[in-house]
């Protein structure tokens, strides 16, 4: 057997080990749609706050409750879309949707996300909401970086971008809303498109 054949066998073994330890059926289209949902939610929030709350969001009243409901809908539809499209892609590729790699992915993604969500709820209850947008970006970015080692490694770069945007938003709270739009809306669409054409269209 030639050296070339040995290298080919080693490469195939490496690919098999990589597939067995990583959940690689994430759908790029789900990222695009998550970005679209975020932009729609941001547009609704902007309209409500500027039309009925004089451009200022306070922690009491129906405007705040409506904005929180809109954020919940964005997260809900993003999750449902992601699960549906990822499941469909996994079945198409003959891969299991619920195995050791997918469990590790979800576990490592949820730890920073849940901790961040609870922290944000705590500071909101204390009346501190100026840095909410930045904190959402930071903890979401940390969740992506944490989960990337059990999935497509490219998502860690999106995580780094989200963290950077979040840090900028905490430095300049007045721009937090617009940076949130860039992070959750624009960057999801850009990265979802890259992932779709890189992995889904093969």
C-alpha positions in Angstrom: 0.0 0.0 0.0 1.4 3.4 -1.0 1.9 6.4 1.2 -0.9 8.1 -0.7 -3.3 5.3 0.2 -2.2 5.5 3.9 -2.9 9.2 3.9 -6.3 8.7 2.3 -7.2 6.1 4.9 -6.1 8.4 7.7 -8.2 11.2 6.3 -11.3 9.0 6.1 -10.8 7.8 9.6 -10.4 11.4 10.8 -13.6 12.4 9.0 -15.5 9.5 10.6 -14.3 10.4 14.0 -15.2 14.0 13.4 -18.7 13.1 12.3 -19.2 10.8 15.3 -18.2 13.5 17.8 -19.9 16.5 16.2 -23.5 17.2 15.3 -23.1 18.6 11.7 -26.7 18.7 10.5 -27.4 22.3 11.6 -29.3 24.1 8.9 -28.0 27.3 7.4 -31.5 28.2 6.3 -32.7 28.2 9.9 -30.0 30.8 10.7 -31.3 33.0 7.9 -34.9 32.8 9.1 -33.8 33.4 12.7 -32.3 36.7 11.5 -35.4 37.6 9.6 -37.5 36.9 12.7 -35.2 39.1 14.7 -35.5 42.0 12.2 -39.3 41.7 12.3 -39.3 41.7 16.1 -37.0 44.7 16.2 -39.2 46.6 13.7 -42.3 45.9 15.9 -40.5 47.0 19.0 -39.2 50.2 17.4 -42.7 51.0 16.3 -44.3 50.4 19.7 -41.7 52.3 21.7 -41.6 55.3 19.4 -45.3 55.5 18.8 -46.7 54.9 22.3 -43.8 55.4 24.7 -42.1 58.5 23.4 -39.0 56.6 22.4 -38.3 55.4 26.0 -38.9 51.8 27.2 -39.7 51.6 30.9 -40.2 48.4 33.0 -43.9 48.9 33.7 -46.9 49.2 31.4 -48.2 47.3 28.5 -45.4 48.4 26.1 -42.7 46.6 28.1 -44.9 43.4 28.4 -45.6 43.5 24.7 -41.9 43.9 23.9 -41.0 41.0 26.1 -43.7 38.9 24.3 -42.3 39.9 20.9 -38.8 38.8 22.1 -40.3 35.5 23.3 -42.0 35.0 19.9 -38.7 35.7 18.1 -36.9 33.1 20.2 -39.8 30.6 20.0 -40.1 30.7 16.2 -36.3 30.6 15.8 -36.1 27.5 17.9 -39.0 25.8 16.2 -37.7 26.6 12.8 -34.2 25.5 13.7 -35.4 22.1 15.1 -37.7 21.5 12.1 -35.1 22.3 9.4 -32.2 20.6 11.3 -34.3 17.4 11.8 -35.2 17.4 8.1 -31.6 17.8 7.1 -30.5 15.0 9.4 -33.0 12.6 8.0 -32.0 13.5 4.5 -28.4 12.8 5.3 -29.3 9.6 7.1 -28.0 10.9 10.5 -29.6 10.6 14.0 -31.1 13.8 15.3 -30.8 12.7 19.0 -27.5 11.1 19.9 -24.5 11.8 22.1 -23.1 14.6 19.9 -26.5 16.4 19.7 -27.0 16.1 23.4 -23.5 17.5 24.1 -24.3 20.3 21.7 -27.5 21.3 23.4 -26.1 20.9 26.9 -23.1 23.2 26.1 -25.2 25.7 24.3 -27.8 26.0 27.1 -25.5 26.4 30.0 -24.3 30.0 29.1 -27.7 30.8 27.5 -29.7 29.9 30.6 -27.3 31.5 33.0 -27.3 34.7 31.0 -31.1 34.7 30.7 -31.5 34.4 34.5 -28.9 37.1 35.1 -30.7 39.4 32.7 -34.0 38.7 34.4 -32.4 39.5 37.8 -31.1 42.9 36.7 -34.4 43.7 35.0 -36.1 43.1 38.3 -33.7 45.5 39.9 -34.6 48.2 37.3 -31.3 48.0 35.5 -32.1 47.5 31.8 -29.6 49.8 30.0 -27.2 47.0 29.1 -29.8 44.3 28.4 -29.1 44.2 24.7 -25.4 44.0 25.2 -25.7 41.2 27.7 -28.0 39.2 25.4 -25.4 39.4 22.7 -22.5 38.4 25.0 -24.2 35.4 26.6 -25.5 34.2 23.2 -22.0 34.5 21.8 -20.6 32.5 24.7 -23.2 29.8 24.1 -22.3 29.6 20.4 -18.5 29.3 21.2 -19.2 26.7 23.9 -21.4 24.6 21.5 -19.1 24.9 18.5 -16.8 22.1 19.6 -19.7 19.7 19.2 -21.0 21.0 15.9 -19.8 22.9 12.8 -16.8 24.8 14.0 -17.7 27.8 11.9 -20.4 28.9 14.4 -17.7 29.9 16.8 -16.8 32.8 14.6 -20.4 34.0 14.8 -20.1 33.6 18.5 -17.0 35.8 18.6 -18.7 38.5 16.6 -21.7 38.4 18.9 -19.5 38.8 22.0 -17.6 41.8 20.4 -20.9 43.5 19.5 -22.2 42.8 23.0 -19.1 44.4 24.6 -19.5 47.5 22.4 -23.1 47.7 23.4 -22.2 47.7 27.1 -19.8 50.5 26.4 -22.3 52.5 24.5 -25.8 51.5 25.9 -27.5 54.1 23.7 -26.6 52.0 20.6 -27.5 48.7 22.2 -30.8 48.3 20.2 -29.0 48.8 16.9 -26.2 46.5 17.8 -28.8 43.9 18.8 -30.3 44.2 15.4 -26.9 43.7 13.8 -26.0 40.8 16.0 -29.3 38.8 16.0 -30.6 40.0 12.7 -28.0 40.9 10.1 -25.2 38.5 11.3 -27.6 35.6 11.5 -28.7 36.2 7.9 -25.1 36.6 6.7 -23.8 33.5 8.5 -26.8 31.5 7.8 -26.3 32.2 4.1 -22.6 31.2 4.3 -23.5 28.0 6.1 -26.3 27.2 3.6 -24.1 27.6 0.5 -21.1 25.9 2.2 -22.8 22.9 3.6 -26.5 22.6 2.6 -26.2 22.9 -1.1 -23.6 20.2 -1.5 
